[in-house]
Amino acid sequence: MKKIIVLFTILFVAFHAFAQEKISGYVEDSLTHNRLTNVSVTLLRNGKPLKFTRSKGDGTFLIPIAQKQTGDMLQASYMGYKKQKTAVSSGKETIISMASTAFV
């Protein structure tokens, strides 16, 4: 009986892991095209924050979600740059290009 419970638990966890979709991409400077590190990337659904991550050392990010929906947006923010909203690309890597702000 214990083996059956363990087997069903493993199958459930594996099925649940494969059911998730992923939103991935990278963040870059709009002028130099250098990738930006530690950028806050937020998934917005209906204008409200749903999930959050930061870009890695190579500028890439990954947000696992249960299911993408039409109208999902990514918002990136980073000190010295303007906030950037980008539509989630279906089945493609999302590239977020950020413009720097002028300091006065």
ZAVODREN-22891 format. One line per 8 residues: number of its first residue (from 1); for each residue x, y, z of N, C-alpha, C, CB. Coordinates in pm, 1 decimal, padded with zeros to 6 digits, always signed. Glycine has a CB too. Example, Ala and Ser with C-alpha at 12.3 -4.5 7.8 and 13.67 -1.06 7.14 Angstrom:
# ZAVODREN-22891
1 = +01319.0:-00569.0:+00780.0:+01230.0:-00450.0:+00780.0:+01320.0:-00330.0:+00780.0:+01130.8:-00447.3:+00904.6 | +01285.0:-00225.0:+00708.0:+01367.0:-00106.0:+00714.0:+01290.0:+00003.0:+00787.0:+01408.4:-00059.8:+00572.5
# end
This chain:
# ZAVODREN-22891
1 = +00082.5:-00119.6:+00000.0:+00000.0:+00000.0:+00000.0:+00086.7:+00125.7:+00000.0:-00093.7:+00000.0:+00120.9 | +00194.0:+00120.8:+00077.5:+00283.4:+00235.1:+00085.3:+00347.3:+00264.4:-00050.8:+00391.7:+00210.4:+00190.6 | +00382.7:+00157.9:-00124.2:+00444.1:+00174.1:-00255.9:+00347.4:+00241.1:-00353.0:+00489.0:+00038.3:-00311.4 | +00220.9:+00207.0:-00345.0:+00119.9:+00265.6:-00433.9:+00104.8:+00414.9:-00405.0:-00016.5:+00193.4:-00417.3 | +00102.1:+00450.2:-00278.7:+00089.7:+00592.1:-00241.4:+00211.6:+00670.0:-00290.5:+00074.3:+00607.6:-00087.2 | +00329.9:+00614.0:-00272.4:+00452.2:+00679.9:-00318.9:+00449.7:+00694.4:-00470.8:+00577.4:+00600.6:-00274.4 | +00407.5:+00591.3:-00541.4:+00399.9:+00595.5:-00687.6:+00303.8:+00704.2:-00734.8:+00356.1:+00459.4:-00742.8 | +00186.2:+00711.4:-00676.7:+00089.5:+00814.4:-00714.7:+00140.9:+00954.9:-00681.5:-00044.4:+00789.6:-00644.2
9 = +00210.5:+00967.9:-00571.0:+00267.4:+01098.1:-00535.1:+00370.8:+01141.4:-00638.2:+00331.0:+01092.7:-00394.9 | +00458.0:+01051.4:-00677.7:+00559.9:+01082.9:-00778.5:+00494.4:+01118.8:-00911.3:+00656.5:+00964.3:-00797.3 | +00395.0:+01043.5:-00952.7:+00325.4:+01072.4:-01078.5:+00254.5:+01207.3:-01073.3:+00224.4:+00961.9:-01110.1 | +00192.7:+01238.3:-00960.7:+00122.9:+01366.2:-00946.4:+00220.1:+01482.8:-00955.3:+00047.0:+01371.5:-00813.6 | +00332.8:+01472.1:-00886.3:+00433.1:+01578.9:-00888.3:+00489.5:+01595.8:-01029.4:+00547.2:+01548.8:-00787.9 | +00519.2:+01486.1:-01097.3:+00572.5:+01493.5:-01233.8:+00470.5:+01556.1:-01328.1:+00612.4:+01353.5:-01284.1 | +00344.8:+01517.3:-01316.9:+00239.7:+01573.4:-01402.5:+00224.0:+01722.3:-01376.9:+00105.9:+01501.3:-01379.0 | +00226.3:+01760.9:-01250.7:+00211.5:+01902.2:-01215.1:+00328.9:+01984.8:-01268.5:+00200.6:+01918.1:-01062.3
17 = +00448.6:+01930.3:-01263.8:+00566.6:+02002.2:-01312.3:+00559.3:+02025.0:-01462.8:+00694.1:+01925.1:-01277.3 | +00509.3:+01927.6:-01538.1:+00499.4:+01942.1:-01683.0:+00383.1:+02030.9:-01723.6:+00485.1:+01806.4:-01748.0 | +00287.2:+02053.1:-01636.5:+00169.9:+02133.2:-01669.9:+00200.3:+02282.4:-01668.9:+00057.5:+02103.3:-01573.3 | +00311.3:+02322.8:-01611.1:+00344.0:+02464.5:-01602.8:+00405.0:+02514.7:-01732.7:+00439.3:+02490.2:-01487.0 | +00372.2:+02637.9:-01765.0:+00434.5:+02705.8:-01877.6:+00542.8:+02796.5:-01822.6:+00329.9:+02786.4:-01961.4 | +00627.4:+02845.8:-01912.2:+00735.8:+02932.7:-01869.2:+00740.0:+03056.1:-01957.2:+00870.7:+02858.7:-01873.0 | +00760.9:+03169.4:-01894.5:+00786.3:+03293.1:-01966.6:+00934.5:+03321.2:-01947.1:+00694.9:+03413.3:-01915.4 | +01007.3:+03327.3:-02057.6:+01151.6:+03348.3:-02046.9:+01196.5:+03453.7:-02146.6:+01228.2:+03216.7:-02070.2
25 = +01314.6:+03504.2:-02123.9:+01371.1:+03603.3:-02214.0:+01491.6:+03668.2:-02151.1:+01267.7:+03708.5:-02250.9 | +01523.2:+03787.7:-02200.6:+01634.5:+03861.9:-02142.7:+01607.2:+04011.1:-02150.2:+01766.0:+03827.8:-02214.2 | +01683.5:+04085.8:-02069.1:+01669.0:+04231.0:-02060.2:+01798.5:+04293.2:-02111.5:+01637.4:+04277.6:-01912.5 | +01783.5:+04395.1:-02199.3:+01901.1:+04459.2:-02256.3:+01887.3:+04610.5:-02256.1:+01925.1:+04409.2:-02397.6 | +02000.6:+04679.3:-02265.8:+02004.4:+04824.1:-02283.1:+01966.4:+04853.6:-02428.0:+02146.4:+04883.4:-02247.4 | +01877.3:+04950.5:-02449.6:+01827.6:+04977.4:-02584.6:+01934.0:+05035.8:-02677.9:+01710.7:+05071.7:-02577.1 | +02035.6:+05101.8:-02623.6:+02139.2:+05161.5:-02709.1:+02257.2:+05067.9:-02732.3:+02188.9:+05290.8:-02647.6 | +02309.8:+05012.3:-02625.3:+02430.8:+04929.7:-02636.2:+02400.0:+04782.4:-02661.5:+02513.5:+04942.6:-02510.1
33 = +02277.3:+04741.2:-02633.7:+02233.8:+04600.8:-02642.6:+02308.3:+04510.5:-02544.4:+02253.8:+04548.8:-02784.5 | +02373.1:+04572.0:-02444.4:+02432.9:+04493.6:-02336.3:+02320.9:+04441.3:-02248.1:+02534.7:+04578.6:-02253.2 | +02334.7:+04319.0:-02202.9:+02233.0:+04261.5:-02115.5:+02246.2:+04319.4:-01975.2:+02244.6:+04107.8:-02111.8 | +02130.8:+04339.4:-01911.8:+02126.3:+04402.7:-01779.9:+02102.6:+04298.8:-01671.0:+02016.6:+04510.3:-01775.3 | +02175.7:+04312.7:-01562.5:+02170.9:+04219.9:-01449.8:+02082.2:+04273.6:-01338.5:+02311.5:+04193.3:-01396.5 | +02012.4:+04183.9:-01270.7:+01935.3:+04216.9:-01150.6:+01819.9:+04314.3:-01176.2:+02026.9:+04275.3:-01047.0 | +01761.2:+04307.1:-01294.9:+01645.0:+04388.9:-01328.9:+01520.8:+04323.6:-01268.5:+01630.2:+04405.0:-01484.3 | +01432.6:+04402.7:-01208.8:+01305.6:+04351.1:-01156.2:+01211.0:+04327.9:-01273.2:+01242.2:+04450.0:-01051.7
41 = +01165.2:+04204.1:-01289.5:+01071.9:+04168.9:-01396.6:+00944.7:+04116.7:-01330.9:+01133.8:+04061.9:-01495.3 | +00831.9:+04184.2:-01357.7:+00703.8:+04150.1:-01296.4:+00604.7:+04109.2:-01403.8:+00648.7:+04268.4:-01214.2 | +00535.7:+03997.7:-01382.1:+00428.1:+03955.7:-01471.1:+00300.3:+04024.2:-01425.8:+00411.6:+03800.2:-01471.9 | +00238.8:+04100.6:-01516.0:+00113.4:+04170.3:-01486.7:-00001.3:+04100.0:-01557.5:+00121.0:+04319.2:-01529.5 | -00107.8:+04074.9:-01483.8:-00230.2:+04018.8:-01541.5:-00343.2:+04112.8:-01503.7:-00257.8:+03871.2:-01490.6 | -00412.2:+04164.1:-01604.0:-00517.7:+04263.9:-01583.6:-00463.4:+04385.4:-01508.3:-00636.5:+04202.2:-01506.5 | -00337.6:+04420.7:-01536.2:-00275.8:+04538.2:-01476.0:-00226.0:+04519.8:-01333.9:-00371.4:+04648.5:-01477.9 | -00241.3:+04399.4:-01278.3:-00199.7:+04374.5:-01140.0:-00083.9:+04275.4:-01136.7:-00318.2:+04321.5:-01055.8
49 = +00011.4:+04294.9:-01043.8:+00125.7:+04203.4:-01034.1:+00081.7:+04062.0:-00998.0:+00225.7:+04254.5:-00930.4 | +00134.3:+03964.4:-01071.5:+00101.2:+03824.6:-01046.1:+00223.8:+03747.5:-00996.3:+00045.2:+03759.2:-01173.1 | +00336.6:+03763.2:-01065.7:+00461.6:+03696.7:-01026.9:+00577.1:+03792.4:-01050.4:+00482.7:+03564.0:-01106.5 | +00689.2:+03762.0:-00987.6:+00803.9:+03851.9:-00989.8:+00933.4:+03771.5:-00991.8:+00801.1:+03946.9:-00868.3 | +01032.2:+03823.9:-01062.8:+01166.6:+03765.5:-01059.3:+01268.5:+03874.9:-01089.0:+01180.1:+03647.7:-01161.7 | +01394.9:+03839.1:-01084.6:+01503.1:+03931.2:-01122.5:+01586.3:+03864.1:-01231.1:+01592.7:+03969.7:-00998.4 | +01641.9:+03946.3:-01319.7:+01727.1:+03890.4:-01424.5:+01859.3:+03843.4:-01363.1:+01752.7:+03995.2:-01537.1 | +01912.8:+03737.7:-01421.6:+02036.8:+03677.7:-01372.1:+02158.0:+03756.1:-01422.8:+02046.6:+03529.6:-01415.6
57 = +02275.1:+03705.1:-01394.4:+02399.3:+03769.3:-01434.9:+02414.6:+03786.7:-01584.7:+02513.5:+03691.5:-01383.7 | +02351.4:+03698.3:-01661.9:+02358.8:+03709.6:-01807.8:+02238.4:+03783.3:-01866.2:+02369.4:+03571.3:-01870.3 | +02155.7:+03843.4:-01779.1:+02040.2:+03920.9:-01824.2:+01914.8:+03840.3:-01849.0:+02074.8:+03992.1:-01947.3 | +01921.1:+03708.5:-01833.8:+01804.3:+03624.2:-01860.8:+01712.0:+03617.7:-01739.7:+01848.4:+03482.9:-01900.5 | +01584.3:+03587.3:-01767.0:+01486.7:+03568.3:-01660.0:+01395.2:+03452.9:-01697.2:+01404.6:+03698.1:-01634.8 | +01330.3:+03396.2:-01596.3:+01237.3:+03285.3:-01615.5:+01126.8:+03297.6:-01511.7:+01309.9:+03147.1:-01604.4 | +01001.2:+03297.2:-01559.0:+00886.0:+03303.1:-01469.0:+00796.2:+03183.8:-01500.7:+00807.7:+03439.4:-01483.9 | +00789.3:+03083.3:-01412.2:+00697.6:+02971.7:-01434.8:+00555.3:+03011.6:-01395.6:+00742.6:+02846.9:-01354.8
65 = +00458.2:+02978.0:-01480.6:+00317.7:+03007.1:-01450.7:+00233.1:+02887.4:-01490.8:+00269.6:+03135.9:-01524.3 | +00113.1:+02880.1:-01436.2:+00022.9:+02769.7:-01468.2:-00024.2:+02778.9:-01612.9:-00097.7:+02769.2:-01372.9 | -00063.5:+02899.1:-01655.7:-00113.6:+02915.2:-01792.3:-00103.8:+03061.5:-01833.9:-00259.9:+02865.2:-01803.7 | -00053.8:+03085.1:-01954.6:-00050.0:+03220.8:-02008.2:-00190.5:+03262.1:-02047.6:+00046.5:+03230.8:-02129.3 | -00217.2:+03391.9:-02036.6:-00346.6:+03445.1:-02078.5:-00325.3:+03562.1:-02172.4:-00431.0:+03488.2:-01956.6 | -00421.7:+03583.3:-02260.9:-00416.0:+03697.2:-02350.6:-00411.1:+03824.8:-02267.8:-00537.0:+03698.3:-02447.3 | -00323.7:+03914.3:-02303.4:-00312.0:+04040.2:-02230.7:-00208.4:+04040.1:-02121.0:-00442.0:+04075.4:-02172.6 | -00144.1:+03925.6:-02094.8:-00036.4:+03922.8:-01995.6:+00075.9:+04015.4:-02041.3:+00016.9:+03777.6:-01974.5
73 = +00130.2:+04091.9:-01947.2:+00237.4:+04187.0:-01976.9:+00353.4:+04165.2:-01880.1:+00185.6:+04333.4:-01968.3 | +00471.9:+04199.7:-01925.2:+00589.0:+04201.7:-01838.2:+00628.6:+04346.5:-01816.3:+00707.3:+04119.4:-01899.0 | +00660.0:+04379.3:-01692.8:+00708.9:+04513.4:-01660.5:+00848.3:+04499.8:-01600.6:+00612.1:+04587.8:-01561.8 | +00942.9:+04570.6:-01660.2:+01080.6:+04567.9:-01611.1:+01114.8:+04703.1:-01550.9:+01180.1:+04531.9:-01724.8 | +01182.4:+04701.4:-01436.9:+01228.0:+04826.2:-01375.3:+01370.1:+04806.5:-01322.8:+01131.9:+04870.7:-01260.2 | +01448.2:+04913.5:-01339.4:+01589.7:+04909.2:-01303.7:+01635.8:+05052.2:-01279.7:+01675.5:+04839.6:-01415.3 | +01713.9:+05074.9:-01175.7:+01758.1:+05210.2:-01143.6:+01838.5:+05268.3:-01261.2:+01843.2:+05210.4:-01013.5 | +01802.4:+05391.2:-01299.1:+01870.8:+05457.4:-01408.9:+01807.1:+05431.7:-01544.0:+02012.6:+05414.3:-01412.6
81 = +01697.4:+05353.8:-01544.3:+01627.2:+05321.4:-01668.5:+01478.1:+05348.4:-01652.7:+01651.3:+05174.0:-01708.5 | +01411.3:+05378.5:-01764.4:+01266.4:+05397.2:-01763.0:+01199.0:+05261.2:-01748.5:+01217.8:+05469.7:-01892.2 | +01086.1:+05257.7:-01674.1:+01009.3:+05133.5:-01665.0:+00963.9:+05095.3:-01804.9:+00887.0:+05148.7:-01568.6 | +00967.1:+04966.7:-01833.4:+00931.4:+04919.0:-01966.5:+00827.0:+04809.0:-01955.2:+01056.0:+04868.1:-02042.2 | +00714.7:+04825.5:-02025.2:+00613.0:+04720.6:-02032.6:+00619.8:+04655.8:-02169.8:+00470.4:+04777.6:-02005.2 | +00612.6:+04523.1:-02171.1:+00622.3:+04445.9:-02294.3:+00519.5:+04334.3:-02290.3:+00765.2:+04388.8:-02313.7 | +00453.0:+04310.5:-02403.1:+00358.1:+04199.0:-02412.0:+00434.8:+04067.3:-02405.7:+00273.8:+04207.4:-02543.1 | +00373.6:+03966.4:-02344.2:+00434.7:+03834.4:-02335.7:+00426.9:+03769.2:-02473.3:+00364.6:+03746.1:-02227.1
89 = +00540.7:+03724.2:-02523.9:+00545.4:+03656.6:-02653.6:+00505.6:+03511.3:-02635.4:+00686.5:+03667.2:-02717.4 | +00413.9:+03464.4:-02717.2:+00367.3:+03326.8:-02706.3:+00465.5:+03232.8:-02775.4:+00226.4:+03312.1:-02767.1 | +00524.8:+03143.5:-02698.1:+00615.4:+03043.7:-02752.5:+00751.8:+03097.1:-02793.0:+00552.5:+02980.0:-02869.1 | +00779.4:+03222.8:-02765.3:+00907.7:+03282.4:-02802.6:+00975.9:+03340.4:-02679.5:+00888.3:+03391.7:-02910.1 | +01104.7:+03362.9:-02693.8:+01179.6:+03431.6:-02589.7:+01141.6:+03579.6:-02594.7:+01334.5:+03411.3:-02607.5 | +01112.5:+03638.0:-02480.2:+01074.0:+03778.7:-02473.2:+01198.0:+03864.4:-02450.6:+00970.0:+03802.2:-02360.5 | +01216.2:+03963.4:-02536.2:+01328.9:+04055.4:-02522.3:+01275.1:+04188.6:-02472.0:+01405.8:+04073.1:-02657.9 | +01325.9:+04232.0:-02357.4:+01286.1:+04360.6:-02300.2:+01402.1:+04457.2:-02319.9:+01247.6:+04347.3:-02147.7
97 = +01377.3:+04561.3:-02398.3:+01479.5:+04660.5:-02428.7:+01450.6:+04786.3:-02347.0:+01483.5:+04692.4:-02581.8 | +01544.3:+04825.5:-02260.4:+01522.1:+04937.2:-02168.7:+01606.4:+05058.7:-02205.8:+01552.8:+04894.8:-02026.1 | +01543.3:+05177.7:-02199.9:+01611.6:+05303.9:-02229.5:+01656.0:+05369.7:-02099.6:+01519.5:+05399.3:-02310.1 | +01777.1:+05421.1:-02099.4:+01827.3:+05487.0:-01978.6:+01764.3:+05624.9:-01963.4:+01981.2:+05498.6:-01982.7 | +01759.1:+05671.8:-01838.9:+01705.5:+05804.8:-01810.5:+01821.5:+05899.8:-01787.4:+01610.1:+05802.5:-01687.3 | +01797.3:+06026.5:-01816.0:+01901.6:+06127.3:-01795.4:+01898.4:+06173.2:-01650.4:+01882.8:+06248.2:-01891.7 | +02014.4:+06176.7:-01587.1:+02024.3:+06227.6:-01450.6:+02055.3:+06376.1:-01456.1:+02132.8:+06151.2:-01369.4 | +01986.3:+06454.0:-01372.5:+02008.3:+06599.3:-01369.9:+02068.0:+06637.5:-01237.1:+01876.6:+06677.3:-01394.5
# end
